[in-house]
Amino acid sequence: MSQREHETGDPIAGDFLENLVAAMRRHSAGVFEFENDDTFLSVVLEAESPDISPNTRPHTDDAPSEAELDIVVKSPELGLFTGAGKSIGDSVLRDDVIGFVCIGPLRLAIRAPTDGLITRELARDGTPIGYQEAVFSIRPVIAS
């Protein structure tokens, strides 16, 4: 028990939140949730995603196929995959929760990195997934 926690009786006092946020950023986790008997803690960080220009179009005859344009969404951590009700063909918006990685009592959200359509589900509900394992493919929406 830290000096500050001992003084205040608050287990979140001191450097806990700073250390938690640093760990979340280090592991690219945008959401941290913890639930215990009478405690619920949810920390949400604004996720950084790659810049994707909606007007980007290939200009050559060697243009990649649509499947090659898909963005692979990877697991932020090792754990059990749980879906969030999204399936192939569903439309998603950037930062929509499309699944979760469960690690004991923790649930880390897997968020869509861009607006688009889910083209592949690569993990099944309740199955173990590894760190940075592909769980979905999303075809970005390209504005016309």
Phi and psi restraints in degrees (value plus and minus 20) as a CYANA .aco file:
   2 SER   PHI     -94.5   -54.5
   2 SER   PSI     143.5   183.5
   3 GLN   PHI     -77.7   -37.7
   3 GLN   PSI     -66.5   -26.5
   4 ARG   PHI     -85.9   -45.9
   4 ARG   PSI     -62.6   -22.6
   5 GLU   PHI     -82.0   -42.0
   5 GLU   PSI     -60.9   -20.9
   6 HIS   PHI     -82.3   -42.3
   6 HIS   PSI     -60.1   -20.1
   7 GLU   PHI     -90.3   -50.3
   7 GLU   PSI     -59.4   -19.4
   8 THR   PHI    -119.9   -79.9
   8 THR   PSI     -40.7    -0.7
   9 GLY   PHI      56.0    96.0
   9 GLY   PSI     -12.4    27.6
  10 ASP   PHI    -120.5   -80.5
  10 ASP   PSI      94.4   134.4
  11 PRO   PHI     -89.1   -49.1
  11 PRO   PSI     -32.9     7.1
  12 ILE   PHI    -115.5   -75.5
  12 ILE   PSI     -21.2    18.8
  13 ALA   PHI     -88.5   -48.5
  13 ALA   PSI     147.1   187.1
  14 GLY   PHI      60.8   100.8
  14 GLY   PSI    -163.8  -123.8
  15 ASP   PHI    -110.2   -70.2
  15 ASP   PSI     -12.3    27.7
  16 PHE   PHI     -74.2   -34.2
  16 PHE   PSI     -73.7   -33.7
  17 LEU   PHI     -85.6   -45.6
  17 LEU   PSI     -60.3   -20.3
  18 GLU   PHI     -81.7   -41.7
  18 GLU   PSI     -63.6   -23.6
  19 ASN   PHI     -86.3   -46.3
  19 ASN   PSI     -59.1   -19.1
  20 LEU   PHI     -83.3   -43.3
  20 LEU   PSI     -68.5   -28.5
  21 VAL   PHI     -82.6   -42.6
  21 VAL   PSI     -61.1   -21.1
  22 ALA   PHI     -81.5   -41.5
  22 ALA   PSI     -62.8   -22.8
  23 ALA   PHI     -85.9   -45.9
  23 ALA   PSI     -59.6   -19.6
  24 MET   PHI     -82.3   -42.3
  24 MET   PSI     -63.9   -23.9
  25 ARG   PHI     -86.1   -46.1
  25 ARG   PSI     -60.3   -20.3
  26 ARG   PHI     -80.8   -40.8
  26 ARG   PSI     -54.6   -14.6
  27 HIS   PHI    -123.1   -83.1
  27 HIS   PSI      -9.1    30.9
  28 SER   PHI      35.3    75.3
  28 SER   PSI      17.0    57.0
  29 ALA   PHI    -114.0   -74.0
  29 ALA   PSI     100.9   140.9
  30 GLY   PHI    -106.6   -66.6
  30 GLY   PSI     -42.5    -2.5
  31 VAL   PHI    -155.2  -115.2
  31 VAL   PSI     115.8   155.8
  32 PHE   PHI    -148.0  -108.0
  32 PHE   PSI     105.4   145.4
  33 GLU   PHI    -148.1  -108.1
  33 GLU   PSI     117.5   157.5
  34 PHE   PHI    -155.8  -115.8
  34 PHE   PSI     113.0   153.0
  35 GLU   PHI    -153.6  -113.6
  35 GLU   PSI     112.1   152.1
  36 ASN   PHI    -151.8  -111.8
  36 ASN   PSI    -197.4  -157.4
  37 ASP   PHI     -61.4   -21.4
  37 ASP   PSI     -79.0   -39.0
  38 ASP   PHI    -142.9  -102.9
  38 ASP   PSI      -1.9    38.1
  39 THR   PHI    -147.6  -107.6
  39 THR   PSI     115.3   155.3
  40 PHE   PHI    -154.9  -114.9
  40 PHE   PSI     106.7   146.7
  41 LEU   PHI    -147.1  -107.1
  41 LEU   PSI     109.7   149.7
  42 SER   PHI    -151.5  -111.5
  42 SER   PSI     103.9   143.9
  43 VAL   PHI    -140.7  -100.7
  43 VAL   PSI     105.3   145.3
  44 VAL   PHI    -141.3  -101.3
  44 VAL   PSI     104.8   144.8
  45 LEU   PHI    -126.6   -86.6
  45 LEU   PSI     125.4   165.4
  46 GLU   PHI     -89.9   -49.9
  46 GLU   PSI     102.9   142.9
  47 ALA   PHI    -101.5   -61.5
  47 ALA   PSI     122.5   162.5
  48 GLU   PHI    -113.9   -73.9
  48 GLU   PSI     114.4   154.4
  49 SER   PHI    -148.3  -108.3
  49 SER   PSI     138.9   178.9
  50 PRO   PHI     -83.2   -43.2
  50 PRO   PSI     126.1   166.1
  51 ASP   PHI     -91.1   -51.1
  51 ASP   PSI     104.5   144.5
  52 ILE   PHI    -146.1  -106.1
  52 ILE   PSI      94.6   134.6
  53 SER   PHI     -99.6   -59.6
  53 SER   PSI     104.5   144.5
  54 PRO   PHI     -88.6   -48.6
  54 PRO   PSI     -34.5     5.5
  55 ASN   PHI    -120.4   -80.4
  55 ASN   PSI      -9.7    30.3
  56 THR   PHI     -94.2   -54.2
  56 THR   PSI     102.9   142.9
  57 ARG   PHI    -155.6  -115.6
  57 ARG   PSI     120.2   160.2
  58 PRO   PHI     -87.8   -47.8
  58 PRO   PSI     126.3   166.3
  59 HIS   PHI    -135.4   -95.4
  59 HIS   PSI      -8.0    32.0
  60 THR   PHI    -141.5  -101.5
  60 THR   PSI     147.8   187.8
  61 ASP   PHI     -92.7   -52.7
  61 ASP   PSI     -36.7     3.3
  62 ASP   PHI    -110.8   -70.8
  62 ASP   PSI      11.9    51.9
  63 ALA   PHI     -82.0   -42.0
  63 ALA   PSI     120.5   160.5
  64 PRO   PHI     -88.5   -48.5
  64 PRO   PSI     134.2   174.2
  65 SER   PHI     -88.3   -48.3
  65 SER   PSI     145.3   185.3
  66 GLU   PHI     -78.0   -38.0
  66 GLU   PSI     -60.0   -20.0
  67 ALA   PHI     -82.4   -42.4
  67 ALA   PSI     -52.1   -12.1
  68 GLU   PHI     -91.8   -51.8
  68 GLU   PSI     -38.2     1.8
  69 LEU   PHI    -104.8   -64.8
  69 LEU   PSI     -31.0     9.0
  70 ASP   PHI     -81.2   -41.2
  70 ASP   PSI     125.1   165.1
  71 ILE   PHI    -120.4   -80.4
  71 ILE   PSI     107.7   147.7
  72 VAL   PHI    -106.6   -66.6
  72 VAL   PSI     106.9   146.9
  73 VAL   PHI    -116.7   -76.7
  73 VAL   PSI     107.2   147.2
  74 LYS   PHI    -131.5   -91.5
  74 LYS   PSI     135.4   175.4
  75 SER   PHI     -89.8   -49.8
  75 SER   PSI     115.2   155.2
  76 PRO   PHI     -98.5   -58.5
  76 PRO   PSI     -28.5    11.5
  77 GLU   PHI    -182.8  -142.8
  77 GLU   PSI     147.7   187.7
  78 LEU   PHI    -102.0   -62.0
  78 LEU   PSI     114.2   154.2
  79 GLY   PHI     150.3   190.3
  79 GLY   PSI    -178.4  -138.4
  80 LEU   PHI    -121.1   -81.1
  80 LEU   PSI     113.2   153.2
  81 PHE   PHI    -101.8   -61.8
  81 PHE   PSI     116.7   156.7
  82 THR   PHI    -152.2  -112.2
  82 THR   PSI     107.6   147.6
  83 GLY   PHI     -92.6   -52.6
  83 GLY   PSI     144.6   184.6
  84 ALA   PHI    -139.8   -99.8
  84 ALA   PSI       8.4    48.4
  85 GLY   PHI      63.4   103.4
  85 GLY   PSI      -9.8    30.2
  86 LYS   PHI    -118.2   -78.2
  86 LYS   PSI     123.0   163.0
  87 SER   PHI    -161.4  -121.4
  87 SER   PSI     156.2   196.2
  88 ILE   PHI     -74.8   -34.8
  88 ILE   PSI     112.3   152.3
  89 GLY   PHI      73.6   113.6
  89 GLY   PSI     -33.3     6.7
  90 ASP   PHI     -91.8   -51.8
  90 ASP   PSI     122.6   162.6
  91 SER   PHI    -106.3   -66.3
  91 SER   PSI     118.0   158.0
  92 VAL   PHI    -150.9  -110.9
  92 VAL   PSI     133.6   173.6
  93 LEU   PHI    -126.1   -86.1
  93 LEU   PSI     135.0   175.0
  94 ARG   PHI     -72.7   -32.7
  94 ARG   PSI     114.5   154.5
  95 ASP   PHI      56.8    96.8
  95 ASP   PSI     -17.1    22.9
  96 ASP   PHI     -82.5   -42.5
  96 ASP   PSI     121.3   161.3
  97 VAL   PHI     -97.7   -57.7
  97 VAL   PSI     101.4   141.4
  98 ILE   PHI    -132.5   -92.5
  98 ILE   PSI     -25.0    15.0
  99 GLY   PHI     158.8   198.8
  99 GLY   PSI     159.8   199.8
 100 PHE   PHI    -159.4  -119.4
 100 PHE   PSI     131.9   171.9
 101 VAL   PHI    -130.3   -90.3
 101 VAL   PSI      99.6   139.6
 102 CYS   PHI    -118.4   -78.4
 102 CYS   PSI     107.3   147.3
 103 ILE   PHI    -148.1  -108.1
 103 ILE   PSI      76.2   116.2
 104 GLY   PHI      39.8    79.8
 104 GLY   PSI    -148.2  -108.2
 105 PRO   PHI    -101.9   -61.9
 105 PRO   PSI     -22.5    17.5
 106 LEU   PHI    -111.6   -71.6
 106 LEU   PSI     126.0   166.0
 107 ARG   PHI    -148.5  -108.5
 107 ARG   PSI      93.4   133.4
 108 LEU   PHI    -117.4   -77.4
 108 LEU   PSI     108.3   148.3
 109 ALA   PHI     -94.7   -54.7
 109 ALA   PSI     121.6   161.6
 110 ILE   PHI    -125.3   -85.3
 110 ILE   PSI      99.8   139.8
 111 ARG   PHI    -131.3   -91.3
 111 ARG   PSI     128.8   168.8
 112 ALA   PHI     -88.2   -48.2
 112 ALA   PSI     108.4   148.4
 113 PRO   PHI     -99.1   -59.1
 113 PRO   PSI     -30.8     9.2
 114 THR   PHI    -178.4  -138.4
 114 THR   PSI     145.6   185.6
 115 ASP   PHI     -91.0   -51.0
 115 ASP   PSI     122.1   162.1
 116 GLY   PHI     149.3   189.3
 116 GLY   PSI    -182.4  -142.4
 117 LEU   PHI    -138.6   -98.6
 117 LEU   PSI     118.1   158.1
 118 ILE   PHI     -94.3   -54.3
 118 ILE   PSI     102.7   142.7
 119 THR   PHI    -126.4   -86.4
 119 THR   PSI     -43.9    -3.9
 120 ARG   PHI    -166.8  -126.8
 120 ARG   PSI     120.9   160.9
 121 GLU   PHI    -127.2   -87.2
 121 GLU   PSI      97.9   137.9
 122 LEU   PHI    -126.3   -86.3
 122 LEU   PSI     -21.8    18.2
 123 ALA   PHI    -154.1  -114.1
 123 ALA   PSI     124.0   164.0
 124 ARG   PHI    -124.0   -84.0
 124 ARG   PSI     130.1   170.1
 125 ASP   PHI     -70.6   -30.6
 125 ASP   PSI     111.8   151.8
 126 GLY   PHI      61.2   101.2
 126 GLY   PSI     -17.6    22.4
 127 THR   PHI    -114.5   -74.5
 127 THR   PSI     128.2   168.2
 128 PRO   PHI     -88.7   -48.7
 128 PRO   PSI     121.3   161.3
 129 ILE   PHI    -151.4  -111.4
 129 ILE   PSI     129.7   169.7
 130 GLY   PHI    -113.0   -73.0
 130 GLY   PSI     148.3   188.3
 131 TYR   PHI     -82.1   -42.1
 131 TYR   PSI     108.5   148.5
 132 GLN   PHI      45.1    85.1
 132 GLN   PSI      -1.6    38.4
 133 GLU   PHI     -95.6   -55.6
 133 GLU   PSI     119.6   159.6
 134 ALA   PHI     -87.5   -47.5
 134 ALA   PSI     110.4   150.4
 135 VAL   PHI    -139.1   -99.1
 135 VAL   PSI     -46.4    -6.4
 136 PHE   PHI    -167.6  -127.6
 136 PHE   PSI     139.1   179.1
 137 SER   PHI    -140.7  -100.7
 137 SER   PSI     116.7   156.7
 138 ILE   PHI    -144.7  -104.7
 138 ILE   PSI     108.9   148.9
 139 ARG   PHI    -109.4   -69.4
 139 ARG   PSI      94.4   134.4
 140 PRO   PHI     -81.3   -41.3
 140 PRO   PSI     127.7   167.7
 141 VAL   PHI     -99.0   -59.0
 141 VAL   PSI     107.2   147.2
 142 ILE   PHI    -130.0   -90.0
 142 ILE   PSI      96.4   136.4
 143 ALA   PHI     -88.2   -48.2
 143 ALA   PSI     122.9   162.9
